[in-house]
Amino acid sequence: MAFFASLLPGVRDFRTPMTAGLLWAGVLVIILAPRADELLSDTPEAAALAKLFSDWSISAMAPLLLAGAFLIGSIATAITHAVCAKVGKGLHGLVVHLDGILERRLLPYYLSWWSLALKDATDPISHTARALISDSIKNILTRAGAPASVARYYTLESVTSSIGHSAAHLSITAPPLYQDYDRFRSEAEFRIAIVVPLTCLSAVAPVQGKPLLVTTTIVGCGVLLAQAISQIRAANNILANAAYHGHAALVSVQQVADRLKDKGRALKTPGAWAGAMISTMERCGQLKEARAATGLLASRAASPDAYEGLEYLEAVNSAFHQVALIDLEKSKDFALENMR
């Protein structure tokens, strides 16, 4: 059983590009078949090639067709996932923006409820997963000696966007959990990969009643996308639970925490801890995370933490000292007398 279980991830990864490739091959055949004579040039080589294909049996051509379909599917799947990720992120951002507008205008409860439900439905990370990841970040950093209030400087979005990197550790520490995660992930990828070729296939299919076919296909693809989002959330829920219980490592957070352990005794205030965390992120190459933490530090201009953190960044010659200073000067709570 263990042998077959080890084969499942490979089978799932093979299924998605192969199915998508066969669907795209169907689209190409429908489009190019009427123009088959125009595709080949009038040369002896082209004539010999056409004769060779006509002489081959289906069983002889099948391996070549499957290999071509797999290649087409691999390329198309990569493009489809990249585009869907961008579109999904933009759609979720738009929904969040609209939800903010509706909330400010104090519209009726049922409108606000639908807006909130739509925002949750387009978010690949559930509220429960976010809470678990937030607690995991806090636990990792407090074990390194950092005050609990400093954990906020490692922004949640930085971790949720890379939560998939924890799957490798999960496959070692808890293989059954990893199998569940991989199943949800692959099912989501499968549905996303076949949505576009299915729609194109219905659009070019030479059948009667094409408007009804295209409409039905679009509705079905919408259902597939909704299922894909649900399965992505389920996969992320598994990783978030695993991270909370220590079965999956939040590698980027752990990297920062390991380096902070050596500095803990010299750090006396939360502000100094915040500055040390930003400096450590910078040294670990986590520049986006360091920039986000710097912005959060500057937002606390009314607190001594901001100026203590700024002093620490200056003391260690961090490149983010100047960034933090500029952000602080932009704050309405900035007070020059608080700087020593």
Disulfide bonds with the S-S distance in Angstrom:
none
